[in-house]
């Protein structure tokens, strides 16, 4: 079984090697658990006691540890804590309700804590839940997951501390992204509709404030991505306009977040929701492509983004508007629509790669691309 690491263990300088060994043992212990715990679903009744022990241990191991106390082993300690968080994530596949209850119980106790480290403790607890998985293939399982999301939403709305608020928003994004990639008709489930309605307005307000923008913007994107089609089409236009404006933001972090939001929203718009009217769709696409590939400009916006993202964006567009993707985007990037003979290598690189990806997909009769989970 895992070995406990606490402040008593690391009190003296002479114990650094001992702590390092304990961390190594705990790390290996978690790696083994991550591999074998998926088999628990076949032996649920026989493993209840062991699962309870593992959950108790995992929630204890992910607790915040003072960097000054851990000393040179602090980085390794964070790695081990994250690996225990992965164990919780694996167990969420079979014991979601139990994990939800235990999380809320620990959070409730921390809310009553008045110590100086309470913020760190709460953030550590929130980070430990980022590998939790919500099942979407059964309505009952999905509704249990939404109840957990709803509890997080309530906490996000009530908490005043900025760092904790940002941590809750980040956790919601981590959990919602896989959900957004999987759901189709599930977007019509009343519990999910209520969750989106509860959080969208307050999150939009947070995103308008400079100190919360980086945390709230991705969450607002995820809420749109899991919303009903009509809600999406109604609310995404003002958000899209704001996103396109932020692509040019001098703060590279904000421009990157804006591009990531556009990346995912465009997938939902083109592939899941099949656009809206032809003229409206063309207007949206012209606005998007005009912002990413400004006319009369040899570069792209934002400048420091990986070219592969632009290739995928054009690929998404081609799923519904193949003619537009070629004539208005790819041919322009390749310089076919210009009278002058200037060559813009970066744009041509994107155009050629997009052409090859689209042509290969058509030849292979591939399914539409999956929702992007990362920026790569």
URRA-V161581 format. One record per residue. SS is DSSP state (2 for helix, 1 for strand, 0 for the rest). Layout:
# URRA-V161581
ss = [SS,SS]
This chain:
# URRA-V161581
ss = [0,0,0,0,0,0,0,0,0,0,0,0,2,2,2,2,2,2,2,2,2,2,2,2,2,2,2,2,2,2,2,2,2,2,2,2,2,2,2,2,2,2,0,2,2,2,2,2,2,2,2,2,2,2,2,2,2,2,2,2,2,0,0,0,0,0,2,2,2,2,2,2,2,2,2,2,2,2,2,2,2,2,2,2,2,2,2,2,2,2,2,0,0,0,0,2,2,2,2,2,2,2,2,2,2,2,2,2,2,2,2,0,0,0,0,0,0,2,2,2,2,2,2,2,2,2,2,0,0,0,0,0,0,0,0,0,0,0,2,2,2,2,2,2,2,2,2,2,2,2,2,2,2,2,2,2,2,2,0,0,0,2,2,2,2,2,2,2,2,2,2,2,2,2,2,2,2,2,2,2,2,2,0,0,2,2,2,2,0,2,2,2,2,2,2,2,2,2,2,2,2,2,2,2,2,2,2,0,0,0,0,0,2,2,2,2,2,2,2,2,2,2,2,2,2,0,0,0,2,2,2,2,2,2,2,2,2,2,2,2,2,2,2,2,2,2,0,0,0,0,0,2,2,2,2,2,2,2,2,2,2,2,2,2,2,2,2,2,2,2,2,2,0,0,0,0,0,2,2,2,2,2,2,2,2,2,2,2,2,2,2,2,0,0,0,0,0,0,0,0,0,0,0,0,0,0,2,2,2,2,2,2,2,2,2,2,2,2,2,2,0,2,2,2,2,2,2,2,2,2,2,2,2,0,0,0,0,0,0,0,0,0,0,0,2,2,2,2,2,2,2,2,2,2,2,2,2,2,2,2,2,2,2,2,0,0,0,0,0,0,0,0,0,0,0,0]
